[in-house]
Amino acid sequence: MELFEREKDPNKNILPFDGTVNYFGKVLDQKEADKYFSILLDSIEWKNDEAIIFGKKIITKRKVAWYGEEAFEYTYSKTTKSALPWTQALLDLKLLIEKQTGDTYNSCLLNLYHDGSEGMAWHSDAEKDLKKHGSIASLSLGAERKFAFKHKETKIKKELILENGSLLVMKGSTQNYWLHRLPPTKRVFGPRVNLTFRTILKKRDL
């Protein structure tokens, strides 16, 4: 297992093969990151996430929200969400991310982790609603957390620390070959907001 501490070259691929992940480091300074963190905590319509696991409905402590340019439906973990209209803060951040990445996005899934006890299990973002091999831009605000990748076949793992105001981009065949997760930790006590900007296929494109 390799740990990429503060790897900040956006042109360097963190993954050794079968995909592309770039870490841009901080794209917002401390003041801007803290400002948007506070705005999103107060203005986003947060709800506890739901998932169907082995036929049972599970309610998570982690909270989520789904926004987009249209009322896109997005299905994962056997539950479906309908996108809310963009807020001004989300539009501002979307524009910033699009300038950084050179890609465009029409939706954003937000996650609120109240402390280190809340995380995300191994998964890949390969739902049929998403643009195949499209760019997924992950903006982190608040507490720093470790983020991990694991190859589906070789089980090779890669890890890095996501800083407050930092940007991570996954694209190409990454979701086909790699899983990712946010492991829980007893060392983090503060909240974290994660925004994943993505492209949902419109009905005519399906």
C-alpha positions in Angstrom: 0.0 0.0 0.0 1.3 3.5 -0.9 0.3 6.6 0.9 0.5 9.8 -1.1 1.1 12.5 1.5 0.2 16.0 0.0 0.7 14.9 -3.6 -0.3 18.0 -5.5 0.7 17.6 -9.1 -2.6 17.7 -11.1 -0.8 16.3 -14.1 0.3 13.2 -12.3 -1.8 10.1 -12.3 -2.1 8.6 -8.8 -3.2 5.3 -10.2 -0.5 3.0 -11.7 -2.9 1.6 -14.4 -6.5 1.0 -15.5 -7.7 4.6 -14.8 -6.9 8.2 -14.2 -7.0 10.1 -10.9 -5.5 13.5 -10.4 -5.1 15.4 -7.2 -5.0 19.2 -7.6 -4.4 20.0 -3.9 -6.0 23.1 -2.5 -8.0 25.0 -5.1 -9.6 27.2 -2.4 -7.5 29.1 0.2 -8.4 28.6 3.9 -10.7 31.6 4.1 -12.7 30.7 0.9 -12.9 27.0 1.9 -14.2 27.9 5.4 -16.7 30.4 3.9 -18.2 27.8 1.5 -18.1 25.1 4.2 -20.3 27.3 6.5 -22.6 28.3 3.6 -23.2 24.7 2.6 -23.8 23.5 6.1 -26.6 26.1 6.5 -28.1 26.3 3.0 -28.1 22.7 1.6 -31.2 20.5 2.1 -29.4 17.8 4.0 -31.1 14.4 4.5 -30.0 11.1 6.0 -29.0 8.8 3.2 -30.9 5.6 2.5 -29.8 2.3 1.0 -31.3 -1.1 0.5 -28.9 -3.8 1.7 -29.8 -7.4 1.6 -33.4 -6.4 1.2 -33.4 -4.1 4.3 -33.7 -0.4 4.3 -30.7 1.3 6.0 -30.7 4.9 7.2 -27.2 6.3 7.5 -25.9 8.9 10.0 -24.1 10.5 7.0 -26.3 13.1 5.3 -26.6 13.7 1.5 -28.1 16.1 -1.0 -28.5 16.0 -4.8 -28.5 19.1 -7.0 -28.5 19.7 -10.7 -29.4 21.8 -13.7 -32.5 19.7 -14.2 -34.5 17.5 -11.9 -32.3 14.5 -12.8 -33.1 11.2 -11.2 -30.1 9.4 -9.8 -30.3 5.8 -8.5 -27.7 4.1 -6.3 -27.9 1.6 -3.5 -31.3 0.8 -4.9 -32.7 4.2 -4.0 -33.6 7.1 -6.3 -33.1 10.8 -5.8 -34.5 13.7 -7.8 -32.1 16.7 -8.1 -32.9 20.0 -6.5 -32.2 23.3 -8.4 -28.7 24.8 -8.1 -27.9 27.2 -5.2 -25.7 30.2 -6.0 -22.9 28.7 -3.9 -23.0 25.5 -5.8 -23.0 27.3 -9.1 -19.9 29.3 -8.0 -18.1 26.2 -7.0 -19.1 24.4 -10.2 -17.6 27.2 -12.3 -14.4 27.1 -10.2 -14.1 23.3 -10.7 -14.8 23.5 -14.4 -12.1 26.1 -14.8 -9.6 23.8 -13.0 -10.5 20.6 -14.8 -11.5 21.8 -18.3 -14.6 19.6 -18.0 -18.3 20.5 -17.5 -20.7 19.1 -15.0 -24.5 19.2 -14.7 -25.1 17.8 -11.2 -23.6 17.4 -7.8 -23.9 14.9 -5.0 -23.0 16.2 -1.6 -22.1 14.2 1.5 -21.9 15.5 5.1 -19.8 13.5 7.5 -20.3 14.8 11.0 -17.1 13.3 12.3 -14.5 10.6 11.7 -16.9 7.8 12.8 -18.8 8.3 9.5 -17.3 7.1 6.3 -18.1 5.3 3.0 -17.6 1.7 2.2 -15.8 0.4 -0.9 -17.7 1.2 -4.1 -17.4 2.6 -7.6 -19.5 5.3 -9.2 -20.6 3.3 -12.3 -24.3 3.8 -12.2 -26.0 3.8 -15.6 -27.3 7.4 -15.2 -23.7 8.7 -15.2 -21.8 9.6 -18.4 -19.5 6.6 -19.2 -15.9 7.3 -18.4 -16.9 10.9 -17.6 -15.0 13.1 -15.1 -16.1 13.1 -11.5 -14.7 16.1 -9.6 -14.5 15.7 -5.8 -14.2 18.9 -3.7 -13.4 18.5 0.0 -14.3 21.1 2.7 -13.8 20.9 6.4 -11.9 18.1 8.3 -9.0 16.4 6.4 -9.7 12.7 5.7 -7.9 9.8 4.3 -9.2 8.5 0.9 -8.4 5.1 -0.5 -8.5 3.3 -3.9 -8.4 -0.5 -4.4 -8.0 -2.3 -7.7 -10.9 -4.7 -8.2 -8.7 -7.6 -9.5 -5.1 -7.1 -8.1 -6.3 -5.6 -4.8 -3.5 -3.0 -5.0 -4.3 0.0 -2.8 -3.5 3.7 -3.1 -4.2 6.3 -0.4 -4.0 10.0 0.1 -5.1 12.8 2.4 -7.8 15.1 1.2 -7.2 18.6 2.5 -9.7 21.4 3.2 -10.4 23.1 -0.1 -8.8 20.4 -2.2 -9.9 18.9 -5.5 -9.6 15.2 -6.6 -10.7 14.2 -10.1 -11.5 10.6 -11.3 -12.0 9.9 -15.0 -11.5 7.5 -17.8 -11.9 3.8 -16.9 -11.3 4.4 -13.2 -14.8 3.3 -12.1 -14.5 0.1 -14.2 -11.4 -1.2 -12.5 -11.1 0.6 -9.1 -13.1 0.9 -5.9 -12.8 3.8 -3.6 -13.8 4.6 0.0 -13.6 7.0 2.9 -12.5 4.9 5.8 -13.8 5.8 9.3 -11.3 7.0 11.8 -11.1 7.8 15.6 -8.6 10.6 15.0 -11.0 13.1 13.3 -13.6 14.9 15.4 -14.8 17.6 13.0 -17.3 17.5 10.1 -16.5 17.3 6.4 -18.5 18.2 3.4 -17.7 16.5 0.1 -19.1 17.7 -3.2 -18.8 15.3 -6.3 -19.6 17.2 -9.5 -20.6 14.8 -12.2 -22.5 14.5 -15.5 -25.8 12.8 -15.6 -27.0 11.5 -19.0 -30.2 13.2 -20.2 -33.1 11.1 -21.3 -32.3 11.6 -25.0 -28.7 10.4 -24.4 -29.7 7.2 -22.7 
